[in-house]
Amino acid sequence: MLETFDPAAFVGDENVPQSLCNFVLTLALTFNDLRDLYYASVLVGECKPEGAAQKNSRWGYYLGLRLHVTRLIMSVVHELLNLIEKQRDDVNHAFMRDVVRMLPTDHRRSWKEIVRTALGQSATDDHKLGKLLLKIRNNVSFHYDSKAIHKGFKNHFLTEWM
């Protein structure tokens, strides 16, 4: 259900700079984009051909579409990490720190791990999210790296399939 709010919430004042308001608005858009892409992945999953996987156009299209949606999700995550890196002053602003302190413990830990990854700090050993984000940032996002594409092609088509 669509919720409404006062649009002035994203207008800066003497306590909260406009850049921080812009940052939070962009985080909200990122959340919406990820939610939409997750829903798209669910819809793609509902189009899965019946039976065992085969090397044919129907299965090829399905698997390609599923991979494309996954890459789009990873690209949004990559852009989120770039945003956090570029706006580190807003991430560290006292108002933002107060907001983060009010998050439930697990959400706060996840946010801190996202920030650590975005700022190039190593992932903590006990938090798998940071390791996943680091992999997305460095290897998996929406890049057209011909060597990586060939490696994926070789792995998928020139080795035992499925």
Backbone as a chain_set.jsonl record, in Angstrom:
{"seq": "MLETFDPAAFVGDENVPQSLCNFVLTLALTFNDLRDLYYASVLVGECKPEGAAQKNSRWGYYLGLRLHVTRLIMSVVHELLNLIEKQRDDVNHAFMRDVVRMLPTDHRRSWKEIVRTALGQSATDDHKLGKLLLKIRNNVSFHYDSKAIHKGFKNHFLTEWM", "coords": {"N": [[0.845, -1.168, 0.0], [0.523, 2.193, -0.819], [2.143, 4.677, 0.927], [1.821, 7.923, 2.325], [3.605, 10.991, 2.872], [4.998, 13.931, 4.308], [6.318, 15.958, 1.9], [8.218, 17.84, 2.526], [9.981, 16.628, 4.148], [12.252, 15.998, 2.807], [13.631, 18.307, 2.47], [16.261, 20.329, 3.265], [17.427, 21.879, 6.35], [18.461, 24.017, 9.085], [19.475, 22.046, 10.739], [19.795, 19.726, 9.286], [21.569, 19.114, 6.436], [20.952, 19.872, 2.944], [22.22, 18.109, 1.237], [22.304, 15.732, 2.72], [19.588, 15.165, 2.913], [19.108, 14.704, 0.192], [20.68, 12.433, -0.124], [19.344, 10.541, 1.52], [16.91, 10.45, 0.172], [17.785, 9.326, -2.207], [18.631, 6.859, -1.24], [16.106, 5.825, -0.635], [15.008, 5.616, -3.211], [16.766, 3.73, -4.256], [16.124, 1.541, -2.635], [13.478, 1.119, -3.529], [13.982, 0.476, -6.224], [15.445, -1.912, -5.912], [13.509, -3.505, -4.653], [11.583, -3.629, -6.702], [13.065, -4.97, -8.675], [13.53, -7.367, -7.373], [10.916, -8.342, -7.304], [10.563, -8.597, -10.057], [12.338, -10.689, -10.48], [11.011, -12.731, -9.176], [8.751, -12.951, -10.81], [9.977, -13.739, -13.215], [10.908, -16.223, -12.377], [8.491, -17.569, -12.216], [8.014, -18.113, -14.825], [9.463, -20.241, -15.562], [10.447, -22.877, -17.632], [8.784, -26.03, -17.922], [9.79, -29.217, -16.603], [12.981, -30.952, -16.951], [16.022, -29.081, -17.271], [17.086, -28.034, -20.491], [19.106, -27.848, -23.471], [17.937, -25.631, -25.273], [16.075, -23.116, -27.119], [13.999, -22.057, -25.554], [14.672, -22.67, -22.854], [17.155, -21.412, -22.867], [16.46, -18.726, -23.238], [14.967, -18.27, -20.909], [16.914, -18.767, -18.845], [18.791, -16.828, -19.539], [17.302, -14.469, -19.16], [16.767, -14.649, -16.437], [19.381, -14.444, -15.438], [19.982, -11.875, -16.369], [18.222, -10.209, -14.873], [19.269, -10.708, -12.351], [21.824, -9.599, -12.68], [21.08, -6.935, -13.011], [20.089, -6.367, -10.468], [22.457, -6.628, -8.997], [23.843, -4.527, -10.13], [22.455, -2.287, -9.213], [23.057, -2.518, -6.512], [25.812, -2.13, -6.682], [25.857, 0.549, -7.561], [24.719, 1.704, -5.3], [26.774, 1.305, -3.433], [28.715, 2.94, -4.589], [27.428, 5.424, -4.314], [27.356, 5.731, -1.505], [30.081, 5.841, -0.998], [30.757, 8.222, -2.331], [29.297, 10.059, -0.883], [30.215, 10.171, 1.737], [30.503, 12.077, 3.76], [27.878, 12.753, 4.345], [26.95, 10.27, 5.212], [28.337, 10.101, 7.569], [27.305, 12.19, 9.005], [26.014, 13.772, 11.939], [23.201, 13.668, 12.314], [22.46, 11.558, 10.639], [23.895, 9.493, 11.837], [22.487, 9.373, 14.265], [20.013, 8.47, 13.324], [20.741, 5.936, 12.36], [21.499, 4.749, 14.766], [19.006, 4.294, 15.875], [18.001, 2.149, 14.527], [16.923, -1.309, 14.403], [19.016, -3.82, 15.889], [20.068, -5.851, 14.073], [19.596, -4.663, 11.575], [21.076, -2.336, 11.84], [23.675, -3.394, 12.046], [23.891, -4.513, 9.486], [23.702, -2.194, 7.878], [26.044, -0.884, 8.689], [27.922, -2.68, 7.733], [27.48, -2.501, 4.997], [28.305, 0.163, 4.603], [31.004, -0.042, 5.4], [31.983, -1.713, 3.363], [31.486, -0.107, 1.121], [33.26, 1.952, 1.609], [35.639, 0.767, 1.203], [36.729, -0.795, 3.18], [37.702, -3.813, 4.811], [35.588, -6.68, 4.924], [33.837, -7.772, 7.823], [34.598, -10.735, 9.622], [32.451, -12.168, 10.683], [30.224, -11.468, 9.28], [28.452, -12.15, 6.558], [27.286, -10.581, 4.616], [28.931, -8.375, 3.991], [31.062, -9.625, 2.651], [29.726, -10.652, 0.429], [28.845, -8.247, -0.746], [31.295, -7.079, -1.35], [32.232, -8.839, -3.283], [30.281, -8.431, -5.257], [30.77, -5.75, -5.814], [33.389, -5.773, -6.825], [33.539, -7.775, -8.766], [31.152, -8.749, -10.001], [29.173, -6.991, -10.823], [27.428, -4.896, -13.221], [29.341, -4.979, -15.508], [31.083, -5.023, -18.587], [33.27, -7.001, -18.98], [35.434, -8.515, -20.979], [37.113, -10.771, -20.582], [36.059, -11.901, -18.218], [33.484, -12.421, -19.094], [34.001, -14.322, -21.083], [35.028, -16.349, -19.461], [32.732, -17.041, -17.959], [31.094, -17.873, -20.096], [32.575, -20.044, -21.075], [32.532, -21.683, -18.804], [29.816, -22.213, -18.667], [28.981, -23.196, -21.209], [30.979, -24.841, -22.273], [31.611, -26.8, -20.515], [30.431, -29.55, -18.511], [26.959, -29.45, -18.585], [24.434, -28.157, -16.582]], "CA": [[0.0, 0.0, 0.0], [1.271, 3.433, -0.918], [2.062, 5.538, 2.1], [2.149, 9.304, 2.012], [4.389, 11.682, 3.878], [5.223, 15.335, 4.008], [7.477, 16.09, 1.01], [9.209, 18.713, 3.142], [10.943, 15.781, 4.852], [13.474, 15.943, 2.009], [14.152, 19.662, 2.317], [17.202, 20.587, 4.344], [17.245, 23.029, 7.231], [19.681, 24.326, 9.846], [19.954, 20.833, 11.411], [20.061, 18.663, 8.321], [21.903, 19.726, 5.148], [20.224, 19.377, 1.776], [22.924, 16.942, 0.68], [21.866, 14.555, 3.469], [18.216, 14.881, 2.452], [19.244, 14.107, -1.136], [21.228, 11.101, 0.088], [18.277, 9.678, 2.033], [15.961, 10.273, -0.927], [18.398, 8.38, -3.137], [18.527, 5.541, -0.597], [14.72, 5.375, -0.801], [14.868, 5.198, -4.609], [17.518, 2.482, -4.375], [15.288, 0.501, -2.027], [12.364, 0.842, -4.444], [14.515, -0.23, -7.395], [15.76, -3.295, -5.521], [12.239, -4.202, -4.424], [10.994, -3.895, -8.014], [13.846, -6.003, -9.356], [13.251, -8.631, -6.686], [9.617, -8.783, -7.814], [10.796, -9.061, -11.427], [12.976, -12.01, -10.411], [9.952, -13.673, -8.818], [7.945, -13.154, -12.017], [10.771, -14.552, -14.145], [10.885, -17.581, -11.84], [7.196, -18.172, -12.53], [8.011, -18.445, -16.255], [10.417, -21.325, -15.767], [9.898, -23.98, -18.423], [8.55, -27.266, -17.179], [10.682, -30.338, -16.85], [14.417, -30.796, -16.745], [16.671, -28.083, -18.122], [17.549, -28.538, -21.777], [19.77, -26.873, -24.332], [17.053, -25.197, -26.347], [15.854, -21.672, -27.088], [13.106, -21.7, -24.444], [15.476, -22.661, -21.632], [18.188, -20.395, -23.023], [15.868, -17.412, -22.986], [14.626, -18.207, -19.49], [18.131, -18.626, -18.045], [19.37, -15.523, -19.858], [16.493, -13.441, -18.509], [17.014, -14.765, -14.997], [20.705, -13.879, -15.2], [19.922, -10.43, -16.604], [17.603, -9.574, -13.708], [20.255, -10.806, -11.268], [22.86, -8.598, -12.943], [20.505, -5.612, -12.735], [20.08, -6.229, -9.006], [23.837, -6.391, -8.58], [24.221, -3.188, -10.588], [21.874, -1.323, -8.275], [23.874, -2.611, -5.304], [27.081, -1.486, -7.021], [25.616, 1.996, -7.549], [24.525, 2.07, -3.894], [28.096, 1.385, -2.828], [29.334, 4.16, -5.122], [26.75, 6.563, -3.689], [27.825, 5.846, -0.126], [31.477, 6.288, -1.046], [30.793, 9.628, -2.745], [28.634, 10.918, 0.087], [30.644, 9.721, 3.061], [30.237, 13.125, 4.746], [26.473, 12.612, 4.752], [26.862, 9.024, 5.968], [28.903, 10.356, 8.893], [26.666, 13.35, 9.633], [25.448, 13.447, 13.259], [21.783, 13.31, 12.179], [22.409, 10.215, 10.055], [24.349, 8.561, 12.883], [21.37, 9.206, 15.196], [19.016, 7.618, 12.661], [21.288, 4.571, 12.344], [21.436, 4.229, 16.146], [17.624, 3.903, 16.181], [17.647, 0.938, 13.789], [17.089, -2.575, 15.124], [20.411, -4.256, 15.908], [20.485, -6.549, 12.851], [19.607, -3.69, 10.481], [22.212, -1.449, 12.088], [24.882, -4.144, 11.673], [23.917, -4.621, 8.021], [24.023, -0.866, 7.342], [27.467, -0.63, 8.947], [28.686, -3.543, 6.826], [27.349, -1.876, 3.676], [29.167, 1.344, 4.609], [32.394, -0.52, 5.426], [32.305, -2.199, 2.023], [31.5, 1.044, 0.214], [34.436, 2.765, 1.894], [36.827, -0.01, 0.897], [37.24, -1.495, 4.348], [37.47, -5.244, 4.683], [34.381, -7.208, 5.549], [34.071, -8.448, 9.096], [34.542, -12.186, 9.447], [31.187, -12.753, 11.109], [29.106, -10.893, 8.533], [28.538, -12.608, 5.175], [26.819, -9.528, 3.728], [30.081, -7.607, 3.529], [31.798, -10.426, 1.681], [28.909, -10.676, -0.782], [28.892, -6.913, -1.346], [32.634, -6.897, -1.913], [32.271, -9.622, -4.523], [29.456, -7.708, -6.226], [31.446, -4.499, -6.192], [34.636, -5.979, -7.552], [33.559, -8.822, -9.785], [29.935, -9.286, -10.561], [28.188, -6.001, -11.236], [27.106, -4.755, -14.633], [30.502, -4.61, -16.305], [31.298, -5.861, -19.756], [34.666, -7.418, -18.951], [35.445, -9.609, -21.953], [37.726, -11.977, -20.007], [35.099, -12.498, -17.28], [32.37, -12.945, -19.9], [34.472, -15.567, -21.691], [35.117, -17.359, -18.409], [31.365, -17.491, -17.703], [30.659, -18.599, -21.286], [33.292, -21.325, -21.076], [32.012, -22.475, -17.697], [28.423, -22.607, -18.921], [28.739, -23.914, -22.464], [32.036, -25.769, -22.673], [31.78, -27.811, -19.478], [29.195, -30.311, -18.314], [25.872, -28.49, -18.43], [23.356, -28.408, -15.621]], "C": [[0.891, 1.232, 0.0], [1.052, 4.256, 0.338], [2.434, 6.945, 1.674], [2.928, 9.906, 3.168], [4.524, 13.129, 3.43], [6.464, 15.458, 3.126], [8.567, 16.997, 1.578], [10.247, 17.912, 3.927], [12.27, 15.725, 4.106], [14.01, 17.325, 1.669], [15.016, 19.965, 3.533], [16.84, 21.806, 5.173], [18.543, 23.261, 8.004], [20.272, 23.106, 10.551], [20.401, 19.737, 10.445], [20.354, 19.301, 6.961], [21.127, 19.1, 3.991], [20.901, 18.147, 1.185], [22.53, 15.657, 1.41], [20.443, 14.17, 3.082], [18.248, 14.21, 1.08], [19.746, 12.666, -1.028], [20.137, 10.132, 0.544], [17.222, 9.432, 0.949], [16.499, 9.263, -1.944], [18.415, 6.969, -2.55], [17.12, 4.973, -0.762], [14.48, 4.887, -2.23], [15.59, 3.874, -4.841], [16.726, 1.316, -3.8], [14.15, 0.122, -2.972], [12.84, 0.072, -5.676], [14.833, -1.689, -7.061], [14.497, -4.106, -5.278], [11.585, -4.566, -5.754], [11.733, -5.007, -8.75], [13.685, -7.362, -8.684], [11.918, -9.205, -7.189], [9.754, -9.291, -9.25], [11.428, -10.446, -11.422], [11.958, -13.091, -10.038], [9.101, -13.99, -10.053], [8.684, -13.998, -13.052], [10.771, -16.006, -13.676], [9.585, -18.31, -12.143], [7.081, -18.559, -14.003], [8.954, -19.595, -16.589], [9.769, -22.44, -16.582], [9.741, -25.24, -17.569], [9.586, -28.315, -17.543], [12.131, -30.003, -16.579], [14.979, -29.762, -17.719], [17.221, -28.745, -19.383], [18.296, -27.443, -22.513], [18.838, -26.587, -25.512], [16.75, -23.708, -26.172], [14.981, -21.253, -25.907], [13.884, -21.613, -23.119], [16.571, -21.601, -21.702], [17.652, -19.011, -22.729], [15.535, -17.242, -21.506], [15.869, -17.964, -18.629], [18.815, -17.282, -18.297], [18.618, -14.39, -19.176], [16.702, -13.459, -16.998], [18.371, -14.165, -14.625], [20.705, -12.363, -15.378], [19.308, -9.701, -15.412], [18.57, -9.605, -12.523], [21.353, -9.77, -11.455], [22.338, -7.19, -12.695], [20.458, -5.351, -11.229], [21.489, -5.897, -8.518], [24.314, -5.003, -9.002], [23.667, -2.11, -9.675], [22.682, -1.332, -6.974], [25.219, -1.917, -5.535], [26.932, 0.029, -6.977], [25.378, 2.504, -6.128], [25.872, 2.231, -3.2], [28.839, 2.634, -3.312], [28.733, 5.405, -4.481], [27.277, 6.792, -2.278], [29.26, 6.358, -0.098], [31.559, 7.782, -1.376], [30.216, 10.56, -1.679], [28.978, 10.527, 1.523], [30.426, 10.782, 4.132], [28.801, 13.05, 5.246], [26.265, 11.345, 5.573], [27.32, 9.255, 7.405], [28.292, 11.561, 9.605], [25.983, 12.915, 10.942], [23.985, 13.016, 13.161], [21.639, 11.888, 11.632], [22.863, 9.177, 11.082], [23.247, 8.317, 13.907], [20.29, 8.298, 14.612], [19.481, 6.164, 12.685], [21.226, 3.954, 13.735], [20.032, 3.739, 16.512], [17.189, 2.636, 15.448], [17.716, -0.282, 14.698], [18.523, -3.083, 14.939], [20.849, -4.916, 14.603], [20.533, -5.605, 11.657], [20.798, -2.738, 10.618], [23.521, -2.131, 11.689], [25.008, -4.26, 10.155], [24.289, -3.286, 7.391], [25.522, -0.583, 7.519], [28.34, -1.474, 8.016], [28.625, -3.001, 5.4], [28.293, -0.679, 3.578], [30.637, 0.928, 4.592], [32.826, -0.96, 4.025], [32.425, -1.038, 1.048], [32.759, 1.885, 0.388], [35.746, 1.986, 1.729], [37.454, -0.702, 2.083], [36.896, -2.966, 4.223], [36.215, -5.658, 5.442], [34.743, -7.867, 6.875], [33.853, -9.943, 8.9], [33.175, -12.779, 9.758], [29.992, -12.243, 10.31], [29.249, -11.223, 7.053], [28.114, -11.522, 4.181], [27.984, -8.734, 3.156], [30.879, -8.344, 2.473], [31.041, -10.495, 0.352], [28.97, -9.326, -1.496], [30.238, -6.647, -1.994], [32.762, -7.645, -3.235], [31.462, -8.927, -5.613], [30.206, -6.482, -6.735], [32.635, -4.751, -7.111], [34.535, -6.911, -8.752], [32.27, -9.038, -10.563], [28.984, -8.241, -11.124], [28.141, -5.847, -12.747], [28.284, -4.197, -15.425], [30.545, -5.526, -17.516], [32.793, -6.141, -19.866], [34.771, -8.66, -19.826], [36.076, -10.883, -21.415], [36.754, -12.677, -19.058], [33.916, -13.096, -18.038], [32.779, -14.262, -20.557], [34.556, -16.685, -20.662], [33.728, -17.921, -18.088], [30.813, -18.305, -18.853], [31.268, -19.992, -21.304], [32.748, -22.251, -19.993], [30.61, -23.012, -18.001], [28.288, -23.513, -20.14], [29.797, -24.961, -22.817], [32.395, -26.762, -21.585], [30.46, -28.573, -19.36], [28.092, -29.365, -17.907], [24.802, -29.005, -17.475], [23.645, -29.672, -14.869]], "O": [[1.883, 1.301, 0.726], [-0.081, 4.497, 0.754], [3.256, 7.141, 0.779], [2.91, 9.396, 4.288], [4.193, 13.479, 2.297], [7.559, 15.099, 3.56], [9.719, 16.924, 1.148], [11.278, 18.455, 4.326], [13.304, 15.436, 4.707], [14.752, 17.494, 0.701], [14.566, 19.871, 4.675], [16.051, 22.652, 4.753], [19.598, 22.758, 7.619], [21.445, 23.121, 10.924], [21.275, 18.93, 10.76], [19.484, 19.959, 6.39], [20.703, 17.946, 4.061], [20.227, 17.244, 0.689], [22.433, 14.601, 0.785], [20.131, 12.988, 2.941], [17.505, 13.261, 0.833], [19.287, 11.787, -1.758], [20.023, 9.028, 0.011], [16.704, 8.322, 0.829], [15.747, 8.446, -2.474], [18.236, 5.992, -3.277], [16.957, 3.776, -1.001], [13.826, 3.864, -2.437], [15.082, 2.999, -5.542], [16.662, 0.241, -4.396], [13.89, -1.061, -3.191], [12.183, -0.87, -6.118], [14.525, -2.591, -7.84], [14.428, -5.274, -5.66], [11.089, -5.68, -5.918], [11.117, -5.875, -9.369], [13.701, -8.394, -9.355], [11.81, -10.4, -7.462], [9.14, -10.292, -9.62], [11.096, -11.285, -12.259], [12.032, -14.22, -10.522], [8.771, -15.148, -10.309], [8.09, -14.867, -13.691], [10.648, -16.92, -14.491], [9.577, -19.53, -12.308], [6.145, -19.262, -14.385], [9.208, -19.882, -17.758], [8.672, -22.894, -16.259], [10.489, -25.463, -16.617], [10.171, -28.304, -18.627], [12.468, -28.939, -16.06], [14.481, -29.593, -18.831], [17.746, -29.858, -19.346], [18.138, -26.259, -22.217], [18.931, -27.198, -26.576], [17.139, -23.113, -25.167], [15.208, -20.195, -25.321], [13.777, -20.638, -22.376], [16.877, -20.96, -20.696], [18.303, -18.213, -22.054], [15.794, -16.189, -20.923], [15.879, -17.066, -17.787], [19.355, -16.673, -17.373], [19.233, -13.452, -18.67], [16.8, -12.41, -16.362], [18.493, -13.464, -13.62], [21.358, -11.648, -14.618], [19.832, -8.671, -14.987], [18.672, -8.63, -11.779], [21.768, -9.129, -10.49], [23.083, -6.335, -12.215], [20.752, -4.246, -10.773], [21.675, -4.983, -7.714], [25.106, -4.378, -8.297], [24.347, -1.122, -9.396], [22.957, -0.276, -6.404], [25.702, -1.196, -4.662], [27.785, 0.72, -6.419], [25.789, 3.614, -5.791], [26.08, 3.193, -2.461], [29.512, 3.303, -2.528], [29.459, 6.34, -4.142], [27.604, 7.918, -1.905], [29.611, 7.204, 0.724], [32.34, 8.515, -0.77], [30.611, 11.722, -1.589], [28.122, 10.553, 2.407], [30.19, 10.443, 5.291], [28.538, 13.258, 6.431], [25.488, 11.346, 6.527], [26.766, 8.681, 8.342], [28.727, 11.912, 10.702], [25.442, 11.812, 11.027], [23.572, 12.089, 13.857], [20.804, 11.114, 12.101], [22.274, 8.101, 11.18], [23.076, 7.191, 14.375], [19.723, 7.461, 15.315], [18.7, 5.265, 12.996], [20.933, 2.767, 13.873], [19.886, 2.864, 17.365], [16.113, 2.106, 15.724], [18.483, -0.293, 15.662], [19.159, -2.792, 13.926], [21.906, -4.572, 14.074], [21.418, -5.729, 10.81], [21.441, -2.384, 9.629], [24.379, -1.508, 11.063], [26.1, -4.12, 9.606], [25.104, -3.243, 6.468], [26.18, -0.097, 6.599], [29.389, -1.014, 7.566], [29.621, -3.042, 4.679], [29.0, -0.525, 2.583], [31.429, 1.495, 3.839], [33.915, -0.613, 3.568], [33.356, -0.988, 0.243], [33.264, 2.461, -0.575], [36.82, 2.48, 2.071], [38.597, -1.152, 2.004], [35.9, -3.322, 3.592], [35.844, -5.064, 6.455], [35.82, -8.445, 7.023], [33.014, -10.356, 8.099], [32.783, -13.782, 9.162], [28.852, -12.566, 10.644], [30.084, -10.633, 6.366], [28.54, -11.543, 3.026], [28.014, -8.452, 1.958], [31.324, -7.739, 1.498], [31.644, -10.408, -0.718], [29.129, -9.274, -2.716], [30.308, -6.054, -3.071], [33.339, -7.13, -4.193], [31.903, -8.842, -6.759], [30.262, -6.222, -7.937], [32.851, -4.01, -8.071], [35.363, -6.841, -9.66], [32.325, -9.483, -11.71], [28.058, -8.6, -11.852], [28.773, -6.621, -13.466], [28.227, -3.083, -15.946], [30.093, -6.67, -17.461], [33.485, -5.594, -20.725], [34.266, -9.725, -19.47], [35.624, -11.977, -21.754], [36.634, -13.902, -19.084], [33.406, -14.154, -17.668], [31.995, -15.211, -20.587], [34.201, -17.829, -20.948], [33.564, -19.134, -17.958], [30.139, -19.313, -18.635], [30.576, -20.987, -21.518], [32.531, -23.44, -20.225], [30.273, -24.136, -17.629], [27.552, -24.499, -20.099], [29.519, -25.877, -23.591], [33.378, -27.492, -21.713], [29.49, -28.254, -20.047], [28.262, -28.563, -16.988], [24.344, -30.143, -17.572], [22.862, -30.071, -14.008]]}, "num_chains": 1, "name": "protein.A"}
